[in-house]
Structures are given as structure tokens and as C-alpha cells.
Amino acid sequence: MASRIRIVPMIAVAIFLFGVVAATPGVGNAAERNTVVKGIVEYAQGDVVTIAGKSYDLKGARFQDGRGVSLADPSDLRGKTVEILFRNGRVNTVTVYRTLPQ
């Protein structure tokens, strides 16, 4: 009887901890939620840019330069190298790099 009194609370704690672990979102799948597209902007009009034949809408994105300094909305991105970071399928950050002559 005395051993049953010790085992029941341990089982209850184990079930509680299992429930907490099962309810929390997965931390290990951050790579699945983040995507990066990098390339030279072929076409830019308003908030839409084209990189390697695909169009991306940059509305609501935060712009920064290659050193991480925030930029006001850049006027012309055509011909510049950019890196677009998507988090959970939405554009989060656009990093604008200085394009070197080739």
C-alpha cells in the first residue's frame, strides 16, 4: 500500500509533463519555417520585384543593408543584389547588398 501511494503521484506528474511537451510547438523545425531567396533584381515596380523569373511582393518588409543597418524604403532596387527572408511564408526582411561590377 505504501508503494502505491508513491507511484500514483509519479505517474500523475509524468502524464502532466507529457501533456506539456505535446502541447508546445516544435522548436526544432525552425529551418522549415524560414526560407531565403537571394539574387539580382531584374525588375522592380512599387512593392513587387522579380528575381530569377519569379515575382515577390515586399509589402510590409523591413529593409536593411548588408551590415544590418535599417534603410528607409529604397527607391530603386533594379540591378541590386537582395536577400529576402521569409518567416512562416511571409516576407520578413529584405537585405540590400551593394552589387559589384562583373
Salt bridges, closest charged atoms under 4 A:
ASP65 OD2 - ARG67 NH2 3.31
